[in-house]
Amino acid sequence: MHERRRHRLPRRLQEEEPDNRDRWLISYADFMTLLFAFFVVMYAISSVNTSKYQVLSNALGSAFGKPGRMLRDAIPLSPMLAPPLHLPRVRPNEGMLRREREKMTGMARELLSALAPLVSQGKVRVSETTRGVSIEISDSILFAQGEAMLGKESSEVLKAIAIVLKNDRHAIQVLGHTDNVPISKLLFPSNWELSAVRASRVVRLFVDNGIAESRLVAIGHGANQPVASNTTAAGRLRNRRVQIMVLSELPENVTEVPLVGAQR
């Protein structure tokens, strides 16, 4: 009997099912499914933080043996996430510079012609600078002292300026200035508020008379940019003004300032 049992053991072992050598395919398929789901989630949230997305891309790329390329190649970035295109700065030629200067000069002459009576009285100054054309208007013809309401005469002056500027495309800054005499009112606790509201009122009139709102900006300087001494009445009158600056499209000269003590 013992001998029969010894003869049966090998037969039972032979009857056992052999191992399935293709079972690894199941694990591989699960891994690929999870990887695909991971890529889908990353694509869905990639617009949250581009810098963190790039860091993760580099880390995973390094882990899979393709530094910095895995997610970038696998998932196309949307246009909002595309890296900025660095275009070479276009240097204006002499013809472009000459035409822009001629345009500024022609605008200054038109403004001088339209405002000739006030220019002759010294109440309006028109000048051309490297920044563009400047129109400086004494607040004595625009506003009552300490107030920001435009009167009839001041509105006519500003409408004449608007006629010249409305069909142009240059950006316009309206700058309010005051003297250094303190003001304390409910509407204007300081000269800051007074100068800013005055500039805003001029901007509003320009918009109402056809100048595109996108071209305009109002700035209040208070008493910080005097053009005359505030120790005399004439000087304070000169400092109380509204300046309209038509900005030239000529490019500015940009010079990079090196760090002090930087190693060479």
ABEGO torsion letter per residue (X at the ends): XAAAAAAAAAAAAAABBBBBAAAAAAAAAAAAAAAAAAAAAAAAAAAABAAAAAAAAAAAAAAAGBBGAAAAAABBBBAAABBBBBBBBBBBBAAAAAAAAAAAAAAAAAAAAAAAAAAAAGABBBBBBAAEBBBBBBAAAABBBGBABBBAAAAAAAAAAAAAAAABABBBBBBBBBBABBBBBAABABAAAAAAAAAAAAAAAAAAAGBBAAABBBBBAEAABBABBAABAAAAAAABBBBBBBBBABBBBBBBBBBBGBBX
